[in-house]
Amino acid sequence: MLALLKLVPLKDWIYLSLIVALLGGFVSYTIHERDIGKAHELAVLKKSSDELQAKAAAHVAQVAKAYSTASISNLETLNAQLKTASDQHDSDAQRLREYDAYRRAHPAVASAQTGSGTGGQGGSGANQDDGQLSSLEQVALGLATAGREVNAALGACMADRNALTGKP
């Protein structure tokens, strides 16, 4: 085998080594440039990512501030509506007491109540005589108040949802 290699002229060996050196240089240069390109691309992506994260954080802060403001406003509105419901409860209770007193004072009104099969003067006399509301009247009053409170809570919930979603 060594004899065959001696047949190849020295000039061909020089050309071959020059070609191998050039190919090696080209490969190493290509790898080096690709590494530089990767580093540059990573730097650009990091910069873009940082900008997008900053924009997203600013947007989240803006939405949180708007929601906080809307939430406080919704809570104030809910408290006002609940106070109104409480006031209406007291007003309704007073009107029921006045009606009950009027009914007891006027037997013609009370006799219209006896047709329901209760017998006597329109209900249980023990609760009627001391100014207390009957259990049916208390249930009706409680339902009316609960309806107002639920309506206020539903309105506050919908306003809160609209504040979160950005709906007017």
C-alpha positions as CSV (number, residue, x, y, z in Angstrom):
1,M,0.0,0.0,0.0
2,L,2.8,2.4,0.7
3,A,4.1,1.7,-2.8
4,L,0.9,2.9,-4.2
5,L,1.0,6.1,-2.2
6,K,4.5,6.8,-3.5
7,L,3.1,6.8,-7.0
8,V,1.0,9.8,-6.2
9,P,3.0,13.0,-7.0
10,L,3.8,15.5,-4.3
11,K,1.9,18.2,-6.1
12,D,-1.3,16.2,-5.8
13,W,-0.7,15.7,-2.0
14,I,-0.3,19.4,-1.7
15,Y,-3.5,20.1,-3.6
16,L,-5.3,17.4,-1.6
17,S,-4.1,19.0,1.8
18,L,-5.1,22.4,0.5
19,I,-8.6,21.2,-0.5
20,V,-9.0,19.5,2.9
21,A,-7.8,22.6,4.8
22,L,-10.2,24.8,2.8
23,L,-13.1,22.5,3.4
24,G,-12.3,22.4,7.1
25,G,-12.1,26.2,7.2
26,F,-15.4,26.5,5.4
27,V,-17.1,24.1,7.8
28,S,-15.7,25.8,10.9
29,Y,-16.6,29.3,9.5
30,T,-20.2,28.1,8.8
31,I,-20.5,26.6,12.3
32,H,-19.2,29.8,13.8
33,E,-21.5,32.1,11.8
34,R,-24.5,29.9,12.7
35,D,-23.6,30.3,16.4
36,I,-23.4,34.0,15.9
37,G,-26.8,34.0,14.2
38,K,-28.3,31.9,17.0
39,A,-27.0,34.4,19.6
40,H,-28.3,37.3,17.6
41,E,-31.7,35.7,17.2
42,L,-31.9,34.8,20.9
43,A,-31.1,38.4,21.8
44,V,-33.8,39.8,19.5
45,L,-36.3,37.2,20.8
46,K,-35.4,38.1,24.4
47,K,-35.9,41.8,23.7
48,S,-39.2,41.2,22.0
49,S,-40.3,38.9,24.8
50,D,-39.4,41.5,27.4
51,E,-41.4,44.2,25.6
52,L,-44.4,41.9,25.2
53,Q,-44.3,41.0,28.9
54,A,-44.0,44.6,29.9
55,K,-47.0,45.5,27.7
56,A,-49.0,42.5,29.2
57,A,-48.1,43.5,32.8
58,A,-49.2,47.1,32.1
59,H,-52.4,45.9,30.5
60,V,-53.1,43.6,33.5
61,A,-52.4,46.4,35.9
62,Q,-54.8,48.7,34.0
63,V,-57.5,46.1,34.0
64,A,-57.0,45.4,37.7
65,K,-57.2,49.1,38.5
66,A,-60.4,49.5,36.4
67,Y,-61.9,46.4,38.0
68,S,-61.0,47.6,41.5
69,T,-62.7,50.9,40.8
70,A,-65.7,49.2,39.3
71,S,-65.8,46.7,42.2
72,I,-65.8,49.5,44.8
73,S,-68.6,51.3,42.9
74,N,-70.6,48.0,42.6
75,L,-70.2,47.4,46.3
76,E,-71.4,50.9,47.2
77,T,-74.4,50.4,44.9
78,L,-75.1,47.0,46.5
79,N,-74.9,48.4,50.0
80,A,-77.3,51.3,49.0
81,Q,-79.8,48.8,47.5
82,L,-79.6,46.6,50.6
83,K,-80.2,49.6,52.8
84,T,-83.2,50.5,50.6
85,A,-84.5,46.9,50.9
86,S,-84.2,47.1,54.7
87,D,-86.0,50.4,54.7
88,Q,-88.7,49.0,52.5
89,H,-89.0,45.9,54.8
90,D,-89.6,48.2,57.8
91,S,-92.1,50.3,55.8
92,D,-93.9,47.1,54.6
93,A,-94.0,45.8,58.2
94,Q,-95.5,49.1,59.4
95,R,-98.1,49.1,56.7
96,L,-99.0,45.5,57.6
97,R,-99.4,46.5,61.2
98,E,-101.5,49.5,60.3
99,Y,-103.7,47.3,58.0
100,D,-104.1,44.8,60.8
101,A,-105.1,47.5,63.3
102,Y,-107.6,48.9,60.7
103,R,-109.0,45.5,60.0
104,R,-109.5,44.8,63.7
105,A,-111.1,48.2,64.1
106,H,-113.5,47.7,61.2
107,P,-115.4,44.3,61.5
108,A,-116.6,44.6,57.9
109,V,-113.1,44.2,56.6
110,A,-112.3,41.5,59.1
111,S,-115.5,39.5,58.1
112,A,-114.2,39.4,54.5
113,Q,-111.2,37.4,55.9
114,T,-113.4,34.8,57.6
115,G,-114.5,33.4,54.3
116,S,-111.2,31.6,54.0
117,G,-112.2,29.0,56.6
118,T,-110.1,30.3,59.5
119,G,-113.1,31.0,61.7
120,G,-113.1,33.9,64.2
121,Q,-111.8,37.3,63.3
122,G,-109.3,36.8,60.4
123,G,-106.6,34.5,61.8
124,S,-105.0,33.6,65.1
125,G,-106.2,36.1,67.7
126,A,-103.2,35.7,70.0
127,N,-100.8,37.3,67.5
128,Q,-103.3,39.7,66.1
129,D,-104.2,41.4,69.4
130,D,-100.7,42.3,70.6
131,G,-99.7,44.2,67.4
132,Q,-97.5,41.3,66.1
133,L,-97.7,40.1,62.5
134,S,-99.2,36.7,61.8
135,S,-96.8,34.0,60.6
136,L,-98.3,34.2,57.1
137,E,-97.7,38.0,57.1
138,Q,-94.1,37.4,58.4
139,V,-93.4,34.9,55.6
140,A,-94.8,37.3,53.0
141,L,-92.7,40.1,54.4
142,G,-89.6,37.9,54.5
143,L,-90.2,36.8,50.9
144,A,-90.6,40.4,49.7
145,T,-87.4,41.4,51.5
146,A,-85.5,38.4,50.2
147,G,-86.6,39.2,46.7
148,R,-85.3,42.7,46.9
149,E,-82.0,41.5,48.4
150,V,-81.6,38.8,45.7
151,N,-82.4,41.4,43.0
152,A,-79.7,43.7,44.4
153,A,-77.2,40.9,44.6
154,L,-77.9,39.8,41.1
155,G,-77.5,43.3,39.8
156,A,-74.2,43.6,41.7
157,C,-73.0,40.2,40.3
158,M,-73.9,41.3,36.7
159,A,-72.1,44.6,37.2
160,D,-69.1,42.8,38.5
161,R,-69.1,40.4,35.6
162,N,-69.4,43.3,33.2
163,A,-66.5,45.1,34.9
164,L,-64.3,41.9,34.4
165,T,-65.3,41.4,30.8
166,G,-65.2,45.0,29.8
167,K,-68.8,45.2,28.8
168,P,-70.6,48.5,29.4
